[in-house]
Amino acid sequence: MQRDLVREYLTFLRAEKGLSKNSLAAYTRDLRKLAVWCEKTGVGYKELDERDLREWLTDLAVERLTETTRRRYLSSIRGFFKFLAMEGHISADPSENLVSPGKTFYLPRFLNSTEIEQLFAAPNTETDTGLRDRAIFEVMYACGLRVSELANLKLGDLDLETGILTTTGKGSKTRKVPIGGSAIEWLRRYFAVRKPKDGVERLFLGERGRPLDRHTIHRIIKEYAEKCGFEGVSAHTLRHSFATHLVQNDADIRSVQMMLGHADISTTQIYTHVTSKQLKKTYERFHPRAASK
């Protein structure tokens, strides 16, 4: 089905736009890269939202592409999703608000420690829903999970006695991640109010006892972030914060790679770029001879 949509789009470009063979080949390569990413994450073209596309563009950042190539990627996906919306394959264009990348090319947004505490304090933990939401925040930040990994967690994936969580990520690869004391504490409190429907093994549930999907988890996190006055925060932000804070505190990059479930360490190294950027800002702000004379 995904190939059919791309083939339909390429036919449109050839017949209606009159693009050259070289241009069509470039669009094909770009969309093939997106297709590979979709296969790894288990998400179809029709299910992609703006956050997914930003994550894909962030993943591409490690390839050290030229600015021209970056802009071409963005142009390719904009044109593709505009076409899908125009033809009625999707109800809204998820690429509409994406901006052309600058030299930093979508370095991931992360929260500092103060912002983390503010966000985590936002749910009303006097309510069952608030307890669940606080547990979601704690687990995502403690383990650096993708939102799809969090949504698919089952009770059997947790071993609170040893403090280890087992998750299945991209490419159906399983990894074990330490949970941490704070997340364990909030999980235990959430378990006391968790009310599943019969046979439901998923960890995080909605009010009717049914599993939360990734879109709902995205929405929950975004709504709390907006209440705190944070812009551009999504479920991915907690994963990025997890990795950034580990690297900032001198964690071994190979260990961070394993906990994130990255197949290639070059993907993990983007977090060293983020922290280097922060260090440069600090240096320029506080070092007495940072400014040029």
C-alpha positions in Angstrom: 0.0 0.0 0.0 2.8 2.4 0.8 4.5 1.7 -2.5 1.2 2.3 -4.3 1.0 5.8 -2.7 4.5 6.7 -3.8 3.9 5.3 -7.3 0.7 7.3 -7.5 2.6 10.4 -6.5 5.5 9.9 -8.9 3.0 9.4 -11.8 1.4 12.7 -10.8 4.8 14.4 -10.8 5.6 13.0 -14.2 2.3 13.6 -15.9 1.1 16.8 -14.2 4.3 18.5 -13.3 6.5 17.3 -16.1 9.5 16.6 -13.9 12.7 15.2 -15.4 13.9 11.7 -14.9 16.7 13.0 -12.6 14.2 14.9 -10.4 11.9 11.9 -10.2 14.8 9.7 -9.2 15.7 12.1 -6.4 12.1 12.1 -5.1 12.1 8.3 -5.2 15.3 8.1 -3.2 14.1 10.6 -0.6 10.7 8.8 -0.2 12.5 5.4 0.0 14.4 6.7 3.0 11.2 7.7 4.7 9.7 4.3 3.8 12.6 2.5 5.5 12.2 4.6 8.6 8.4 3.9 8.6 9.1 0.2 8.4 11.5 0.3 11.4 9.0 2.3 13.5 5.9 0.3 12.4 4.0 3.4 11.2 2.4 3.9 7.8 2.4 7.1 5.7 -1.2 7.7 6.6 -0.5 7.6 10.3 2.5 9.9 10.4 2.1 13.2 12.2 4.3 16.3 12.4 6.2 14.9 15.4 7.0 11.8 13.5 8.4 13.8 10.6 10.5 15.9 12.9 11.9 12.8 14.5 12.8 11.4 11.1 14.5 14.7 10.1 16.4 14.6 13.4 17.5 11.0 12.6 18.8 12.2 9.3 20.9 14.9 11.0 23.7 12.4 11.8 24.3 11.9 8.1 26.0 15.3 7.8 24.0 16.2 4.7 24.6 19.4 2.8 22.0 22.2 3.2 20.9 21.7 -0.4 20.2 18.0 0.4 18.4 18.8 3.6 16.1 21.2 1.8 15.4 18.7 -0.9 14.3 16.1 1.7 12.0 18.6 3.1 10.6 19.6 -0.3 10.1 15.9 -1.1 8.0 15.1 1.9 6.1 18.4 1.7 5.1 17.7 -1.9 4.2 14.1 -1.1 2.0 14.8 1.9 0.4 17.7 0.1 -0.5 15.4 -2.7 -1.9 12.7 -0.3 -4.1 15.4 1.4 -5.2 16.7 -2.0 -6.2 13.2 -3.1 -8.1 12.5 0.1 -5.7 9.8 1.3 -5.1 11.7 4.6 -7.3 14.3 6.3 -4.5 16.8 7.1 -1.0 17.5 5.9 1.5 16.7 8.7 4.3 18.5 6.9 2.5 21.8 6.6 4.2 23.5 9.5 7.7 22.1 8.9 10.3 24.9 8.3 13.3 24.7 6.1 16.3 23.5 8.1 19.2 25.7 9.1 22.7 24.5 9.7 21.8 22.9 13.0 19.1 20.8 11.2 16.6 19.8 13.8 18.7 19.2 16.9 16.3 17.6 19.3 14.4 19.7 21.8 15.1 18.7 25.5 14.1 20.0 28.9 16.5 21.0 31.6 16.2 19.6 35.1 14.1 22.5 36.4 11.7 22.1 33.4 11.5 18.3 34.0 10.5 18.9 37.6 7.9 21.5 36.6 6.4 19.2 34.0 6.3 16.2 36.3 4.5 18.3 39.0 1.8 19.2 36.5 -0.5 16.1 36.9 -2.9 16.1 39.9 -1.7 13.0 41.6 -4.7 13.1 43.9 -6.7 11.6 41.0 -6.3 8.2 39.3 -5.6 9.9 35.9 -3.0 12.1 37.4 -1.2 9.2 39.0 -1.2 7.4 35.6 0.1 10.5 33.8 2.9 11.0 36.4 3.9 7.4 36.0 4.0 7.9 32.2 6.4 10.9 32.6 8.6 9.0 35.0 8.9 5.9 32.9 9.6 7.7 29.6 12.2 9.9 31.2 13.8 7.2 33.3 14.1 4.7 30.4 14.4 6.9 27.3 11.5 5.1 25.6 10.0 5.9 22.3 6.3 6.6 22.6 5.4 3.5 20.7 7.5 1.5 23.1 5.8 3.0 26.1 2.3 2.3 24.5 3.2 -1.3 24.0 4.6 -2.0 27.4 2.9 -4.9 29.3 2.9 -5.7 33.0 5.3 -8.6 32.3 7.9 -6.3 30.8 8.5 -4.8 34.3 10.6 -6.3 37.0 10.4 -3.8 39.8 12.4 -6.0 42.2 15.5 -5.8 40.0 14.6 -2.4 38.5 14.7 -3.6 34.9 12.3 -2.9 32.1 12.3 -4.9 28.8 11.1 -3.2 25.7 11.0 -4.0 21.9 12.0 -1.2 19.7 12.8 -0.7 16.0 13.4 -3.8 14.0 11.7 -5.9 16.7 14.9 -5.7 18.7 14.5 -6.3 22.4 16.6 -4.4 25.0 16.7 -4.1 28.8 16.8 -0.7 30.5 17.2 0.2 34.2 14.0 1.8 35.5 15.3 3.9 38.5 13.9 4.4 42.0 11.6 7.4 41.3 9.9 5.7 38.4 9.4 2.5 40.4 7.8 4.5 43.2 5.3 6.1 40.9 4.6 2.8 39.1 3.7 1.2 42.4 1.3 4.0 43.2 -0.2 3.7 39.7 -0.7 0.0 40.1 -2.9 0.6 43.1 -5.5 2.5 41.0 -5.0 0.7 37.6 -8.3 -0.8 36.5 -7.9 -3.0 33.4 -10.7 -4.6 31.4 -10.5 -8.4 31.5 -7.5 -9.8 29.7 -5.8 -6.4 29.1 -2.1 -6.7 29.8 -0.9 -3.3 28.5 0.6 -1.2 31.3 -0.9 2.3 30.7 -4.7 2.4 30.3 -7.4 4.9 29.6 -10.4 5.6 31.9 -12.3 2.7 30.4 -9.5 0.2 31.1 -8.4 0.0 27.5 -4.8 0.5 26.4 -3.6 4.1 25.5 -2.3 4.4 22.0 0.7 6.5 21.0 -1.3 9.4 19.7 -3.2 9.7 23.0 0.1 9.7 24.9 1.5 12.4 22.6 -1.6 14.5 23.3 -1.4 14.0 27.1 2.2 15.1 27.2 1.6 18.1 24.9 -1.3 19.3 26.9 0.7 19.3 30.2 3.6 21.0 28.5 1.4 23.7 27.2 0.0 24.3 30.7 3.6 24.7 31.9 4.2 27.2 29.1 6.7 24.9 27.2 6.7 25.2 23.4 7.6 22.4 21.0 7.4 19.7 23.6 6.2 16.2 22.7 6.6 12.6 23.9 10.0 12.5 22.0 11.2 15.4 24.2 11.4 13.2 27.2 13.5 10.6 25.3 15.8 13.4 24.1 16.0 14.8 27.6 16.9 11.4 29.0 19.8 11.0 26.5 21.0 14.6 26.8 21.1 14.6 30.6 23.1 11.3 30.6 25.6 12.7 28.2 25.9 16.0 30.1 26.7 14.0 33.2 29.5 12.1 31.4 27.7 8.8 30.7 29.5 6.4 28.4 28.1 7.0 24.9 28.0 3.3 24.2 25.9 2.7 27.2 23.5 5.5 26.1 23.4 3.9 22.7 22.3 0.6 24.2 19.7 2.1 26.4 18.2 4.1 23.5 18.2 1.1 21.3 20.2 2.8 18.5 21.6 0.4 15.9 24.3 2.9 14.9 26.3 4.9 17.4 26.3 7.9 15.0 22.6 8.4 15.8 23.4 8.6 19.5 26.2 11.1 18.9 23.8 13.8 18.0 23.3 14.2 21.8 27.0 15.1 22.1 26.3 17.8 19.5 23.5 19.1 21.6 25.5 19.3 24.7 28.4 20.9 22.9 26.1 23.6 21.7 24.9 24.3 25.2 28.5 24.4 26.5 29.4 26.9 23.7 26.5 29.1 24.8 27.6 29.0 28.4 31.2 29.8 27.4 30.2 32.7 25.3 28.0 34.1 28.0 30.4 33.8 30.9 34.0 33.6 29.7 35.6 37.1 30.0 37.5 36.8 26.7 34.9 34.9 24.7 33.8 38.0 22.8 36.0 39.2 19.9 37.8 42.5 20.4 
